[in-house]
Amino acid sequence: MNTKKQNQKPFILFSLILLLVIFLINAYVLPMLTEPNVVTTDYVSFLQQVDNNEVAYAEVGSDTIDYVLTKDLPADFDTSSTEVSLPSSVTVYETTRIEDQDLANRLLAAGVKTQGVKASSPSLFTTLLMSFFPFILIMAFYYFMSRQISKRMGGGGLGGSSLKFGKSTAKIYVPEEDDRKTFADVAGQEEAKASLNEVVDFLHNPKRYEQIGAKCPKGVLLVGPPGTGKTLLAKAVAGEANVPFFSISGSEFVQMFVGMGAAKVRDLFEQASAKAPCIVFIDEIDTIGKKRDGGMIQGSNDEREQTLNQLLTEMDGFAPNKGVVILAATNRPDSLDRALLRPGRFDRRVVVELPDLKGREAILRVHARGVKTDPGLDFASIARQTAGCSGAELANMINEAALRAVRSGRSRVNQKDIEESVDVVLAGNAKTSAVISADEKQVIAYHEVGHALVAASLSHSAPVQKITIVPRTSGAVL
């Protein structure tokens, strides 16, 4: 009941605003367009204009006198017709009629024609404009309101109206040869690639699994810290299988109107079923998949939980061998609802961890493919200096090295550029303006050597790679 009332509120408000607009058009706009250009004057001024031979035409009515001045008529105006048809631009003056027996003689003496005065009929364009102007204005207002509501609802396009409120905004990525991602573009995640390779094989050869009675996992949950390549892995799966790839963020399902998120989930799965075999990737699924605490007030509505319920229903509804595989990514698996993680929904969990030494070196080489570098760069040395870095941070280091080479006026990246970019990404830019006395430098050097000795004695597998007393913008002193 509350849901129905909430859904009706925007339409009731829109209807009231539309009625107000129509009233204003009929009360003010249309009279302004149809009302002739009439100027009210006094009777004495009218008589003075008649005596001065300034009046060309006059129409004497029972209560008013309408007249036109000679100076207002066009130079080529035809005065031979029995009835005067004035152009719309000519001003008609109006004055109150007073019982004056001498008026007829004064008009005749001044040569004023009294055949009748009327404004010319409006043109076809003016008639059409007056007829359709309210409709055009209403449609423009409706279009504007629809666009504003559509933006808040996450929709778009022409109209973007309530017809699109429940449409999925998932981006469809169809792999092409020039930009297709494969497992060769993913480095440092060999275990994750091996686990996902079975999904690729199922999409390639579904009958092979059907013959033995095996079912492919309906859903695969990619778990790992930010920047480890979860989205890239999902695209690589789609590229290896050469199938359409639907990508959407969990936050795009959450809407301001109750029920719209669930409608988007239904529409997403309908599109995926129509393009099967395909892959649906939901990034940051914890946005809609958080645990339900059951503490809701009776009668209230929770859009996020309705969206989650619809997602659970849809994952139960499609056949496992239909060719639709759900991939989802999160860095907070502990916050997900248990119903989402049970067998039959997200059957498999793939951990995407921070790369090890060998993986970091491989990632650096992958991202350095599109950058001009000096031959013989020691990527292994850089990998040893970047312990604990994610793939995204390593990619940023390569880009920072390229930017540094451009600032230095060189066309290739050298070893020094990459080493400096590591310090920039991890600790910030060097503070070259800092003034440190010789005594302070000596104290800092002793301090840092102490850190290095302790680190070397505690970790024999990861020896100290660099010691410096140069301060950085982040406040850290390496």
N, C-alpha and C positions, 0 to 999 in steps of 0.2 A: 504493500500500500504506500509506504513512504517512497519507494523507488518510483512508482508511477507519478506521485506528486512532484518529485524532484525533476523527472524528465519533462513534465508539463510546464514547469516554471519558465524556461527560456522561450517556449512557443507562446505562452500567454503574454509575456513581456513584449515579444516581437509583434504580436497582434495589436496590443494597445498602442505601441509606437506607430504602427502602420496606420491605424485609424486616426491618430493625431496628425500625421502627415497629410492624409487625404483631407481632413477638415481644414487645415491651414491652406492647402492648395485651393480648395473651393471658396474659402472665405477671403483670401488675399491675392493669390497669384492669378487665378482666372479673371477676376474683375479688373485687375491691372492690365491684362492683355486685351480684353474686349471693350473696355471703357474708352469712348472717343476723347480726343484731346480738346476739352472744353474749358474756357476761362470765363469766370463769372465777373461781371462788371456792373457799374451802377447806371441808372437810366439817364442821368445828366451827362455822363461821359458819352453815352450812346448818341444823344442828341447833338452834342458838340462834334462828334465824328461824322454824323450825317450832314450837318451844316458845312463842314470842311471838305465835303465830297470824298471822304476816306472810306465810306462803306460801299461795297460792291453788290452784295446780296443780303437780303433780310427775309426772315420767315416769321410772321407775326402769329403767335399762338394765342390761346385763350388766357394763359397766365404768364407766359414768357415770350421773349423775342430773341431768336437766334440770328446772328449775322456774321458776315465775313468781310474782312478788310481787303481793300484792293492791293495793298502792299504785300499781303501774304500769298496772293495767287501767283502761280508760275507765269513766266512771260508768254509761253505758248498755250495758255489755258483757253479752251474753246468755250465761248459764252453764247453760242448760237442755239444750244439745245434748250428745249422748253423746261427741262428739269435739271437742276444743277447737281452734278455728281462730283463731289470734292475729293481730291486726293487725301489719303490718310494723314499726310504730313501737315495739312492746312489746319490752322487753329480756328475753332468756332467759338465765338463770344456769345455769352448768354446774359440777359438782363431781365429784370422783372417788368412785366407789362403794366403800365399805368393808363387809366382812361384819359386819352388825349385826342380830342377831335381834330386837332391840327396835324397829327402824325402822318396821315396819308398824304396830305399836301406837301409836307416837308420831304417825304420819301420820293414823291414824284419830281419835286423841284431839284432834288439832288441826283436824280437819275438812278436811284437804287432799284435794282430788279428784285421782284418779290415772287419769283416762280416757285420757290421752295428750296430749302437747304437740307441736304442729307450727306452723310459720309458714304464713301464708296464701299462696295462689298469687299471683304477681305479676300486676299488671293488664296489659291488652292493650297500653297505651302503654309500660309498662316492658319488656314482652317485645319489642316492636318496636324500642324504643330499644337494648336489649341486642343485638338481632340486626343492626341496621343501623349502630350506632355506629362499629364499626371501619371499615366502608365509607365512612361520612360523613367520618371523620377522614382516611382515606387520600385521598379526593377533595379535601378541603380542603388537605391538604399538597401534592398534585399541582398544584392550582390556584395555590398560592403559589409553588411552584418554577417553574411555567410562566411566571408573571408576571415573576419575577425574570430568568429567562433571556430572555424576550421583550424586556424593557427593554434588556438588554445587546446584543441582536441588532437593536435598532431597530424591533421590532414593537410591537403593542399590541392592545387589544380583549380580549374575553372569551376566556379560554384562552390567547391569545397564544403558543401552544405551537409545537412543531416544525413543525406544519402551516403556520405563518405565517413561518417563518424565511426562506423564499425569496420572500416577497411584497414587491412594490415599495411604498415609502412615499411615492411621488410624490403631491403635492397637485394635485387637478384643479380648475382654475379655468375655470368656464363663464361667459363674458361675459354680463352682463345690462345692460339699458339704463341703470340708475341708477348702476352702478359700472364700466361698460365703459371701458377705456383705448383711446384712439385716437392717431393721429399728432398731433392737435391738442393733446394733453396733453404732447407731447415738444417742447421748444424747444431751439434751439442746436445741433441735429444734423441739418441739412438734407441733407448728403451721405449720412449713414447712412440716413435715412428714404427717400431716393431709391433707394438700393441694395436696401433691404428691400421697397420697394413692388412689385417684380417678384415676390417670393414671395407677397405678398398677391394679386396679380392671378392667379397660377397657382392658388391655392386657390379663387379665385372662378370662374375660367374654365379648367379643366384641358384641355378639349377643344380650345381655341384653340391650345394648345401641341402637343397630340397630332397635330393635323391636319398641321402642318408638320414633325413629327418631332423637336421640341425636348424636352429633358428639364429639369425644374426641378432646381436644386441639392438634393442630398440633405441637406446640412448647411451651416449658416451659422455661422461663428465670429465672435463679437463680441469685439473686442480693444480695451482701453482702460484708463486708470487707474481706481482705485476711485472710486465716486460720480459717474461720468459718465452714468449712466442706461442701462446695458446691460440690466438686468432690466426696466426700464420700457419700453424699446424692444421687448423680446420680448413683453410683455403687449400693447403697442400693435399689434403684428403680429397677434396672436390676436384683438384687438378689432376691427381693421379687416376681417379675414377672417371674423369671427364664427364661430369654430370652437373646440372644447375646447382647453384649454391645460394640459399636464402640466408641473409645476415640481418639480425635485428638485435637491438639492445633491450635488456629487461625493463629499463625505465620507460621505453616507448609504449609498453602495454598499459602503464598506469595513467589513467585519464581523470579529468575533473568531474565527469558524469558517471554515475554508478552503472555498470554493465557494459561500458564501452571497451574496457580492457578485455573482458571475456569475449566480446564480439570480434575483436582483433585476433585473438587466439584462434577462434573458429575459422576466420577468413584465411589466416596464415596456413593452417593445416589443409584447408580446401585447395589453396593454390599449390601447396606442396604435393598433394595427392594427384592433382591434374598434371604435374610435371614429373611424376615419379618415373624412373629412379632419380632421387635428388638428396641433397643434404640441407638440413635446417640448422643454422647456428644461432644460438641465443647467448649473447655476451652478457656478463654480469647478471647471471640468473638469480643471484641472491637478492636482487631488487624485488622480485615477485615470489621467490621461493623460500622466504624466511619461515621459521617455525611458527605454527599457529598456537597461541597460548590459551585460546578458548575463553578469554576474559572479556569478550565483547558484551556490551549492554544489549539486552533483548530488544529486538526491533530496530537496531541500528544496522548500517550498511558499511561494509569494508570492501572497498574496490580491489585492494591488493589480494585479499583472500578469495574473492570471487574469481579473479583472474587466475590464481593458483589452482583453484578447484577445476576451472575449465581446462587448464593445461593438463592436469592429471587425467581428466576424462578423455581428452583427445589422445593422449599417449596410450590409454587403454583401448581406444576405439579402433585404431588402424592395425592391420595385420602385420606381423613381424617380417614377412617375406614380400611385402608390397614394394620395397625399395626405397622407403623414406627413413633416413637415419637422422636422429636428433643429436647434435653435438651442442654442448653447453660448457661455458667457462666461468670459473669463479676463483677468487683467492680467499674466500671465506666459507669453506665447505662445512664447518661446524655450525653455521647459522641456517643451513638448509633444513626444510621440513623432512621428516623421516619417510613420509609417504612418497616423496619425490625420489628417494634413493633406494626404494625397495626393488627387488627383482621384478622385471616386467616393465619397468620405466627406464631409469638410468641403471642398466645392468652392469656397466663397466666403468671403473674409475681409472683414469690415466693421470699419473702424477708428472707434471712438467716442472722439474726442479731447476735451480740455478746451475749453469754449466760448470763442469770441472775444468782442470787445466787443459786437457786435450780438446774439450768442447769449446772453450774460449778461443783457443787458437783457430779452430775450424770456423767459428762465427766471424772472427776478424777477417779471415781470408774470403768468406762469402761476401761480406759487406765491402771489401776492398776491390771486388771485381769491377765495379763501375767507376772506380777512381784511378786516375793516372798516378802511379807510384814508381819510385826508384827501384830498380831490380835488386833482389837480395835483401829485402826488408826482413828483419828478425821478428816475426810475429810471435814466436815462442817466448821471447823476452818480454814482450808486451803482455802476453797471457799470464806470465808469472807475476806481473805487477798489478793485475786486475782481479785478484781473488775476491769472490763474493759479488762480482758484477753480473748483471742480467744481460740478456742479448740486446735489449733496447739501449742500455748504457754503452755497450761495446759499439753498437752502430753509431751512437752519438759521438763517440771518440773518433771514429773514422771521419765523420763529417766535420768535426772540429779541426782535425788535422788538415783536411782539404781547405777549410776556411783560412787557417793559419798560413798555408802555402800561398794562397792568393794574396793575403795581406803582405807577405814578404816578396811578392813579385815573381814567384817561381811557378812553373807549369806542372811540376810533379811534387808529390808528397814524399818526404824523406823520413828517416828514422827519428830525427829530432822532433819533427812535427807531431808524430804519433805519441812520443814520450811526453811532450808538453801537453798534448790534448788529454792524456790520462790524468795529469795533475789538475787540469782545468775542470774536468768532469767530476773528479773525486773531491777536490779541495777548493776549487775556485781559481780565479785569476791571481797571478802574483802581484803583491803590493810593492811595486817598484818605488813608490814615493815614500815608503816608510823609512824613517831615519833611526838607525840603531847604532849605538856607539860600539867601539871595539870591545870594551869590557862586557857589554850585553851580549854581543855575538859569541864571545868565548863561553859565557855561562849557558847560553842556549845550546851551543855545540856540545858541551859536556852533558847537558840534559838529554839531548837527542841520542847521543852515543849510548847513554844508559838504557834508553828505550830499546835501541837496536840490540844491545848485548842480551837483555832479558828475552826479547823476541827470538833471537838466534838460539838461545839455550833451551827454550821451551818448544820450539818447532824446528825439527831438522828437515822435514819434508818441504817446507816453504821458507827458504832462507831469505834474509833481508835483501831487498833489491835496490833500495835507494835511501839515502840519508841527506836531508837538506835543512837549512835553517831559514830558508826564504819564506816569509809569512804569506798567507793566502787570504783572499777576501772573505772566506767563510770563517776565519778566525783560527783555523787549525794550523799548526806548525808541524810539518812532517819531519 
